[in-house]
Amino acid sequence: MKLNLGIDAGGTYTDAVIVRSPDDLIIASCKALTTYPNPLEGIREALDGIDLEILSQIDVVSVSTTLSTNTILEGTGFPVGLVLVGDYFISAELPTEHFIQVRGGHDHKGGEAEPLDENAVREFAQRAKENVSAFAVSSYFSIRNPEHELRVKEIIRNITGMPVVCAHELSQDLGAFERAVTAFFNAQLLPITEKFMTSVESEIRNRGMESKIFMLKCDGSVVGIKSALEKPIESIFSGPAGSLIGASFLSKRNSCAVIDVGGTSTDVSVITDGVPEMSESGAVVGGWKTRVKAIRMETSALGGDSDIWVASGKVNFGPRRVIPLCRAAAQFPKFIEQLAANPMPSKALLGRNFQPTKFYIRTGYEPLELTDLETEILNAIPAEPTSLKEIRSRINKYPASKHLDTLMQKRLIQPISFTPTDALHVLGDYTEYNAEASRAGAQLLAPLYKMEAKEFAYYVKREFAKNMAADLVSFFLEKISREEIRNIFDAESPIQFKVHVPVVLIGGPVVAYLEEMKTLIDAEIILPEFANVGNAAGALAAKGIRRVEILIRPASMGAPEWEFYVYSEKGRKNFYEYEDAVEYAISIGKDTIYEYMKEADLDPDSVKIDIKKDEVLLEGHDTLVETKIVVLGVAEHIEEDE
């Protein structure tokens, strides 16, 4: 008998689940609160809820997390210096104030377009090193020739000793700006992911487990720790990928749509014949388009822990994740008294950061690059709930909203406020924590919207369900804006959308929305057993999927003798014959999958291999520009005789 451990460290909860193979039976599970900003304590609590005898038999550990996604969505990543090399057309505001554009780069054939301005790189590295934790570099057409990216990396490493991420190491797709964004976020996530994964590995080893450890990627497959630490950007949307695979696993449906309600966001995705539907373009997170291969999904920054605030006679949802009132009261015994005594801010102050239900606590992160005023505000907030009134008494004025935003973006403080989770506590649909605090919060906010407390709570619940339904329909109706679809659910009409695939609900207290969803959507709506730990189950089920992409490109176009480069996870290899390059690409794809399946303790003989070959020709010519070969391996479950 083999036992596998799945861990999902989400924005709100950390789940652990034990699955027995080969019958895929869940024999144990535990749910704990995610500890913020360091998730290790939450992982420990989840593992503490599982019998030590069971843990001692674990063969494989697979981890999924929303840590990377939430870091980008909330804008709380570490500062990064970005170097753009070549003739970039910057179509949008860059995600960092620490950047430079220097001369250099290559053309589409890999020839040097202009010599690299090394002095500009050196000056930037010296100037920025005190204000950033890592660097990213993206050079024009580095996918044809990465020489300038590698040289910039060498220069910066010599000057600063800091990590440097090259765009060509993460993507071989066209799209210079998107590759730059991808490299930037990968660099931003390096220290966060390293701290997370090393903590997980240490905890597992300290418990006597010699298990192999994998991390879930956003394409629904998993990788080892080394790759996870080098390319943390590939873990964005690993939480939704885990829920998608987990929903299929738990509901025993090879094809289904999935609605995953997390603490920070709600995500919709689809799996067909056991394989996640992939996005044709790179993953988009927080409004930024990347070149990361990910499952296709519809996501909204609205989850169970989203901030509910009232201003100008309107109820606003999110996008910031906060600590629900009910959970704060369970953690801090005096919080109920603080909430009851909190005064109503004046109408002039009312806004996202100024609410009668809004409190702040200080986190464990160290301050970095703060102004004197920001430092003064931070020092006025201890590691326990603090009202705006208390901050005012300590600094003799109300803090500016923009300064509170800055402190939250840098993860130095975390807000407490009314949430959809509190609304469920008021209605009695979910009572895991202190419902008294939730009721007190509803009583404070409801009059601002001219409602009674329970009426306000039901309004929040119903609006949340409508958003879930709109996300689902928007996923399938790509050419219609989500706003238009969402407006339809507000109309009093006998019309109901029909979905012809099963819809599986995953995450937290989704049972509270089951009946609401049935009134909004005509579909087979499934709430599987263990839906509350679906992501952790998916982290394990995903180890049976491995996707390998190989690119073949001519070394130069129009030369008398053609030479072809094959780019794969194993590096670059040269071939003079195109057929030899294709044969090698397919062979290395298969070998990589079989090696992976063996490492994951899966039978290579049970693996189904699918190969897709896509040739791109120069527009108006028969000239081959690129061949993409995707080799997909799926381990098919084999029932053993008793």
PEWO-V755339 format. One record per run of one state. SS is the DSSP state (H for helix, E for strand, L for the rest). FROM is the first residue (numbers start at 1). TO is the last residue. If there is no record, write none. Layout:
BEGIN
ss->SS from->FROM to->TO
ss->SS from->FROM to->TO
END
This chain:
BEGIN
ss->L from->1 to->1
ss->E from->2 to->9
ss->L from->10 to->12
ss->E from->13 to->21
ss->L from->22 to->24
ss->E from->25 to->33
ss->L from->34 to->39
ss->H from->40 to->48
ss->L from->49 to->51
ss->H from->52 to->55
ss->L from->56 to->57
ss->E from->58 to->65
ss->L from->66 to->66
ss->H from->67 to->74
ss->L from->75 to->79
ss->E from->80 to->85
ss->L from->86 to->98
ss->E from->99 to->102
ss->L from->103 to->105
ss->E from->106 to->106
ss->L from->107 to->111
ss->E from->112 to->112
ss->L from->113 to->117
ss->H from->118 to->128
ss->L from->129 to->133
ss->E from->134 to->139
ss->L from->140 to->146
ss->H from->147 to->160
ss->L from->161 to->163
ss->E from->164 to->166
ss->H from->167 to->169
ss->L from->170 to->175
ss->H from->176 to->206
ss->L from->207 to->211
ss->E from->212 to->216
ss->L from->217 to->221
ss->E from->222 to->224
ss->H from->225 to->230
ss->L from->231 to->231
ss->H from->232 to->235
ss->L from->236 to->237
ss->H from->238 to->251
ss->L from->252 to->255
ss->E from->256 to->261
ss->L from->262 to->265
ss->E from->266 to->272
ss->L from->273 to->274
ss->E from->275 to->276
ss->L from->277 to->277
ss->E from->278 to->278
ss->L from->279 to->283
ss->E from->284 to->285
ss->L from->286 to->287
ss->E from->288 to->289
ss->L from->290 to->294
ss->E from->295 to->295
ss->L from->296 to->296
ss->E from->297 to->300
ss->L from->301 to->305
ss->E from->306 to->311
ss->L from->312 to->313
ss->E from->314 to->321
ss->L from->322 to->322
ss->E from->323 to->324
ss->H from->325 to->331
ss->L from->332 to->334
ss->H from->335 to->341
ss->L from->342 to->350
ss->E from->351 to->351
ss->L from->352 to->353
ss->E from->354 to->354
ss->L from->355 to->358
ss->E from->359 to->362
ss->L from->363 to->371
ss->H from->372 to->379
ss->L from->380 to->385
ss->E from->386 to->387
ss->H from->388 to->395
ss->L from->396 to->400
ss->H from->401 to->409
ss->L from->410 to->412
ss->E from->413 to->417
ss->L from->418 to->419
ss->H from->420 to->427
ss->L from->428 to->434
ss->H from->435 to->449
ss->L from->450 to->452
ss->H from->453 to->476
ss->L from->477 to->481
ss->H from->482 to->488
ss->L from->489 to->496
ss->E from->497 to->498
ss->L from->499 to->502
ss->E from->503 to->506
ss->L from->507 to->509
ss->H from->510 to->520
ss->E from->521 to->522
ss->L from->523 to->524
ss->E from->525 to->526
ss->L from->527 to->530
ss->H from->531 to->544
ss->E from->545 to->554
ss->L from->555 to->563
ss->E from->564 to->568
ss->L from->569 to->570
ss->E from->571 to->575
ss->L from->576 to->577
ss->H from->578 to->599
ss->L from->600 to->603
ss->H from->604 to->606
ss->E from->607 to->617
ss->L from->618 to->623
ss->E from->624 to->635
ss->L from->636 to->642
END
